Amino acid sequence: MLKWFYEFTYRLRKPRWDTGLTPTEVVSLVESGSVNGRALDLGCGTGTNSIYLAQRGFAVVGVDFSPAAIGLAREKARQAGAAIDFHIGDVTRLDFLREPFGFVLDIGCFHSLDAVGRTRYAWHLARLTATGSTFLLWAFDGRSPFGVGVTPEEVQRAFAPHFAVGRVEHGTFNRRASTWYWLNRQ
């Protein structure tokens, strides 16, 4: 059901979450120089953050389950002159990816997965990263009536023992509590 909602939204209008701006948390991390190399953008949507990363020297792979979003992302990347490897795919089934990533970004994808999906996602994330890799996650807090959201304890449990939460920053988006998590691969 959620997949159809996103596909419908991307096809008919610009989604309210697609601001076209890379969040300051991502910009600050990239500009700090502490992440580089290969980047994986999970739930990449129309590619705004993938393009930002590619323009700063990252080799970027973007994954989203919406064909409409990936189509828009490919066109935006072409117009920006950014070479990005975009895939239509399920973030819980990343068997097609092999090489390790030094930086993984998820802005609003993990929090919509069910328990089984979260377990598969975390397994793939551990497989696709190496010691020292950074994972930056943004998620709504708690649970909405639509099942979207995650608690800090759920994040900790999902990614332990492979990742340690290094920093947590609480905020709001559209009047709903949300959190940024900086995780480091052990």
C-alpha positions as CSV (number, residue, x, y, z in Angstrom):
1,M,0.0,0.0,0.0
2,L,2.8,2.4,0.9
3,K,4.6,1.7,-2.3
4,W,1.5,2.7,-4.3
5,F,1.1,5.9,-2.3
6,Y,4.7,7.0,-3.2
7,E,4.4,6.0,-6.8
8,F,1.1,7.9,-7.2
9,T,2.6,10.9,-5.4
10,Y,5.8,11.1,-7.5
11,R,3.8,10.7,-10.7
12,L,1.1,13.3,-10.1
13,R,2.8,16.1,-8.1
14,K,5.9,17.2,-6.3
15,P,5.8,15.5,-2.8
16,R,5.9,17.8,0.2
17,W,9.0,15.9,1.5
18,D,10.9,16.5,-1.8
19,T,12.3,20.0,-0.9
20,G,15.1,19.9,-3.4
21,L,17.5,20.8,-0.6
22,T,20.2,18.7,1.0
23,P,19.7,18.9,4.8
24,T,22.3,20.8,6.8
25,E,23.1,17.6,8.7
26,V,24.3,16.0,5.5
27,V,26.1,19.1,4.3
28,S,27.9,19.5,7.7
29,L,29.1,15.9,7.7
30,V,30.3,16.0,4.1
31,E,32.1,19.4,4.6
32,S,33.8,18.1,7.7
33,G,35.8,15.7,5.5
34,S,35.0,12.7,7.7
35,V,33.2,10.8,5.0
36,N,34.3,10.2,1.4
37,G,34.6,7.5,-1.3
38,R,31.5,5.4,-2.2
39,A,28.1,6.6,-1.0
40,L,24.8,4.7,-0.9
41,D,21.6,6.7,-0.7
42,L,18.8,4.4,0.4
43,G,15.3,5.7,-0.4
44,C,16.9,8.3,-2.7
45,G,13.7,9.6,-4.1
46,T,14.3,12.1,-6.9
47,G,18.0,12.1,-6.2
48,T,18.6,15.5,-4.6
49,N,21.1,14.1,-2.0
50,S,22.7,11.7,-4.5
51,I,23.4,14.6,-6.8
52,Y,24.8,16.7,-3.9
53,L,27.2,13.8,-3.0
54,A,28.3,13.1,-6.6
55,Q,29.1,16.8,-7.0
56,R,31.4,16.6,-4.0
57,G,33.4,13.7,-5.4
58,F,31.5,10.6,-4.1
59,A,30.8,7.6,-6.3
60,V,27.1,7.3,-5.6
61,V,24.5,4.5,-5.8
62,G,20.9,5.5,-5.2
63,V,18.1,3.0,-4.5
64,D,14.4,3.6,-4.4
65,F,11.4,1.4,-4.9
66,S,9.5,3.9,-7.0
67,P,10.1,3.8,-10.7
68,A,8.7,7.3,-11.0
69,A,11.1,8.7,-8.4
70,I,14.1,7.0,-10.1
71,G,13.0,8.3,-13.5
72,L,13.0,11.8,-12.0
73,A,16.3,11.2,-10.3
74,R,18.0,10.1,-13.5
75,E,16.8,13.2,-15.3
76,K,17.9,15.5,-12.5
77,A,21.3,13.9,-12.5
78,R,21.6,14.1,-16.2
79,Q,20.8,17.8,-16.1
80,A,23.3,18.4,-13.3
81,G,26.0,16.5,-15.1
82,A,26.3,14.0,-12.2
83,A,27.1,10.4,-12.9
84,I,25.1,8.3,-10.4
85,D,24.1,4.6,-10.5
86,F,20.4,4.7,-9.7
87,H,18.5,1.4,-9.1
88,I,14.8,0.7,-8.8
89,G,14.9,-1.7,-5.8
90,D,13.8,-2.8,-2.4
91,V,16.2,-1.5,0.4
92,T,15.6,-4.8,2.2
93,R,16.9,-6.8,-0.8
94,L,20.2,-5.3,-1.8
95,D,21.8,-8.5,-3.1
96,F,22.7,-6.8,-6.4
97,L,25.2,-4.5,-4.5
98,R,28.7,-5.8,-3.7
99,E,31.4,-3.2,-3.1
100,P,31.7,-1.7,0.4
101,F,30.4,1.9,1.0
102,G,32.2,4.4,3.2
103,F,29.0,6.5,3.7
104,V,25.4,5.4,3.7
105,L,22.5,7.9,3.9
106,D,18.8,7.2,4.7
107,I,16.4,10.1,5.0
108,G,13.0,8.7,5.8
109,C,13.2,5.1,4.5
110,F,14.1,2.8,7.4
111,H,11.3,4.1,9.6
112,S,8.6,2.8,7.2
113,L,9.8,-0.8,7.2
114,D,8.2,-3.6,9.2
115,A,10.2,-5.7,11.7
116,V,11.3,-8.3,9.1
117,G,12.2,-5.6,6.6
118,R,14.3,-3.8,9.3
119,T,16.2,-6.9,10.0
120,R,17.0,-7.5,6.3
121,Y,17.9,-3.9,5.8
122,A,20.3,-3.9,8.8
123,W,21.9,-7.2,7.6
124,H,22.6,-5.7,4.1
125,L,23.9,-2.5,5.6
126,A,26.4,-4.5,7.7
127,R,27.4,-6.5,4.6
128,L,27.8,-3.4,2.5
129,T,30.0,-1.4,4.9
130,A,33.4,-1.8,6.6
131,T,34.9,-0.7,9.9
132,G,34.9,3.1,9.9
133,S,32.0,3.5,7.6
134,T,29.4,6.2,8.5
135,F,25.6,5.7,8.4
136,L,23.5,8.9,8.7
137,L,19.8,8.1,9.4
138,W,16.8,10.4,9.7
139,A,13.5,9.0,10.9
140,F,10.2,10.0,12.4
141,D,10.0,9.2,16.1
142,G,7.5,6.6,17.5
143,R,4.7,5.2,15.4
144,S,2.1,7.0,13.3
145,P,-1.3,5.5,12.4
146,F,0.3,4.4,9.2
147,G,3.1,2.5,11.0
148,V,5.9,5.0,10.1
149,G,8.4,5.8,12.8
150,V,11.1,4.3,15.0
151,T,12.3,4.8,18.5
152,P,15.9,5.4,19.5
153,E,15.9,2.0,21.2
154,E,14.7,0.3,18.0
155,V,17.5,2.0,16.0
156,Q,20.1,0.8,18.6
157,R,18.8,-2.8,18.5
158,A,18.4,-2.9,14.7
159,F,22.0,-2.0,14.0
160,A,23.9,-3.5,17.0
161,P,26.5,-5.0,17.1
162,H,27.7,-3.8,13.7
163,F,27.1,-0.1,14.3
164,A,27.4,2.2,17.3
165,V,25.3,5.3,17.6
166,G,27.7,8.2,17.9
167,R,25.4,11.1,18.0
168,V,21.6,11.7,18.2
169,E,19.8,15.0,17.4
170,H,16.1,15.4,18.0
171,G,13.9,17.8,16.0
172,T,10.6,18.1,14.1
173,F,9.4,17.9,10.6
174,N,5.8,19.0,9.7
175,R,5.1,19.3,13.4
176,R,6.1,15.6,14.0
177,A,9.0,14.6,16.2
178,S,12.0,13.2,14.2
179,T,15.6,12.3,14.9
180,W,19.0,12.3,13.1
181,Y,21.3,9.4,14.0
182,W,25.0,9.3,13.2
183,L,26.1,5.6,13.4
184,N,29.6,4.3,13.0
185,R,30.5,0.8,11.6
186,Q,32.4,-1.2,14.2
